[in-house]
Amino acid sequence: MYYYNIMSGAAPATIVIGAAGAVGKRLCAALAAAGHRVVASDRMGVLPGSLKRSMGALGTCVGGVDVCDKSALRDLFREHADERTTVWNLAAPLSVETALDPKIAEAVTVGGMENVLEAMSGVGARRICFTDSIGSFGAQAPRSGATARWLHENPDQDPGSDYGRQKRGCRELMARFADEHGGDPRFAVLPGVLHSNAVWGNGTTEYALDALLNAPHQQTKHGLPTSDVFVCPIDPDVKLPMVYVDDLMRGLLALQEADEHKLKEPERGYCIPGLSFSPNELFTEMRKHHPGFGFRVELDENMNKFAKLWPDDLSSEEPLRDLGYSPKIGLSDMVDKVLLAHEDRNYQTAQAFKEIDADGTGTLTRSEIENHVRKYLVRGREDYSQTGQDNVNGLVDKLMDELDTDKDGVVSWGTFSDWNRRNSVEEELWRKAHEVEDDLRRQIRELGHEPRS
């Protein structure tokens, strides 16, 4: 039965649940670039403007949809889905996050999948794509050339973590959806995902992203203080499978777009291979760019446990045969791309820091931040009844609250740099300046262009 809604008559849509995450944002952009109409959904009330811009005219953002909320999911599907809709369910905590609170993780991962499948059934949607993980492999799994087929053939193996058991629970729900509702479920087993973004979650393979971020800070390239050596949380000789995000997007789109009759693997599950390396191999490559890069080992119990459980690398045969996918980015290219992106961001951040640091001490005081803010919000507006000084005080209070983490009255380069991964003083000023300009235009209209006497 065709389910009529406000999207009826439009091209088939792909709903991405968990669209604001690191993989979700990239997937939405990649789908739109490939010509798919995308509905980006997330539990965040307001989705990032960058997400909407990345999708252009083909994208629709729907915030405030939690996978644990059946009613919200039902409304999402009734308004934006029909029997032609493809769904990507990306809503799930990472491995370390799951270990810290397995009960909540299960409600989101397994309970969420059950709710998504129920909402799909309500509108007749068949195709559900799911991102599984190398965390599904336990100690019995092959160390090299691991396949999604092995997971199907060994349903009772112990993955050694709640994270892996919850992923298996999702696969079981999708298999039932295929049997009982004629669904077309597909899953991709993801290795660690590498990218050049400024932020990421708290997973095991994210150690590599942390190290790549740390490297440029260990030298005084911009005349600012250096950071300490990198703390490696896993055995430096343990290999882990990874994939660069550009390769991953090609693999995920190939899985979604493949004719279901051409998918020969059980449960239509495929590993998405990329590259594989140990911390020592990564650090050796990084030293070609930063010869002084240093590290010390302080094992994290959960991260090191997972690293030793998971395979060294994934099979490339099945995705090449059925999806036409093979990775293009190797270790050297990946390190080049990620370090270059961090270097560019560091340069911009350093320039912003130096502009505020009027006395050149390498730290910022409230007075320096206030002077910088006033330059944008007050100067040139002194003749109006509302000069912007109130806006200055409020914005400086906000910045100091976020930047002065130890409340000693000064902001270090390290703290400022870390804050800038998610924020920007210039963006804060831009938003506040627009508010001030709106006030000024109102004053001018009210005063008939007469300045304050």
Buried (B, 14 or more C-beta within 10 A) or exposed (E): EEBEEEBEEEEBBBBBBBBBBBBBBBBBBBBBBBEBBBBBBBBBEEBBEEBBEBBEEBBBBBBBBBBBBBEBBBBBBBBBBBBBBBBBBBBBBBBBBBBEEBEBBBBBBBBBBBBBBBBBBBBBBBBBBBBBBBBBBBEEBBEEBBBBBBBBEEEEBEBBBBBBBBBBBBBBBBBBBBEEBEBBBBBBBBBBBBBBBBEBBBBBBBBBBBBBBBBBBBEEBBEBEBBEEBBBBBBBEBBBBBBBBBBBBBBBBBBBEBEEEEBEBBBBBBBBBBBBBBBBBBBBBBEEBBEEBEBEEEBBEBBBBBBEBBBBBBBBEBBBEBBEBBBEBEBEEBBBBBBEBBBEBBEEBBEBBBEBBEEEEBBBBBEBBBBBBBBBBBEEBEEBEBBBEEBBEEBBEEBBEBBBEEEEEBBBBBBBBBBBBEBBBBEBBEEBBEEBEEBBEEBEEEEEEEEEE
